[in-house]
Amino acid sequence: MERPAKIVAIHQPNFFPWLGYFAKMARVDCFVFLDNVQIPKTGGSWVNRVKLLMNQKAGWFTLPIDRSYHGTRLITEVQIAMGAGERTSLADKVRLNYKKAPFFDEVFPVLEPLLRNPEMNLAEFNIHAASSLAIRIGFPESMFVRSSSLPSIGEVSTDRLVTIVREVGGSAYLYGGGAVDYQENEKFDQTGLGVIAQTFAHPTYPQFNTAVFVPGLSVIDSLMNVGFAGTRELLTPTWKMT
């Protein structure tokens, strides 16, 4: 089967995302940060929390956000509820749990300024962190787009995704397993766009602080254990065809 000319993925700007997020980047030509959609008013969300390995088990690593607003807010409108001076605690938590990791000396100097970034806007903070790490892993900066930078898109759900793919000149859309239950793939077909399901088998790698591999953690974990080059190698089986 011939590879589509330009594959596009669209995802909310998550907080130091897991490895599967970067595996999606590895299969596409354009990755759109979907930053102008609503954030859940209550409950947890990957846009402000992720898991790290703490004391040999997965634990939440959370960025506090301001939920004092009424009604709904877009991710681009949400503020971080942690002053610039308090961001040291984020870096300290990573240092405490990974200071003995084999690639700590390589990775922490890159991570620390991202964790201590004084930016108060959640979308800005997350997009800067995720794209900076992706570029360091080996992704081209030119592949990243923010949905809020595109012409006004009023549609919702699948219609919004179709419009975004067309706006960035895409010929196919890569979607994750979580979209199977609600995504209307026929709408892509009707506009001449292809759809591709992401198949991601979580790779294993040595984790310095546990004998039993723990999957589903922030990319911070793989970076600390195998480094930037090693993390790229983990993604190589899904790296986009050229």
Buried (B, 14 or more C-beta within 10 A) or exposed (E): EEBBEBBBBBBBBBBBBBBBBBBBBBBBBBBBBBBBBEBEEEEEBBBBBBBBBBEEEBBEBBBEBBBEEEEEBEBBBBBBBBEEEEBEEBBEBBBEBBEEBBBBEBBBEEBBEBBBBEBBBBBBBBBBBBBBBBEBBBBEEEBBBBBBEBEEBEEEEBBBBBBBBBBBEBBBBBBBEEBEEEBBBEBBEEEEBBBBEBEBEBBEBEBBBEEEEBBEBBBBBBBBBBBBEBBBBBBEEBBBEE
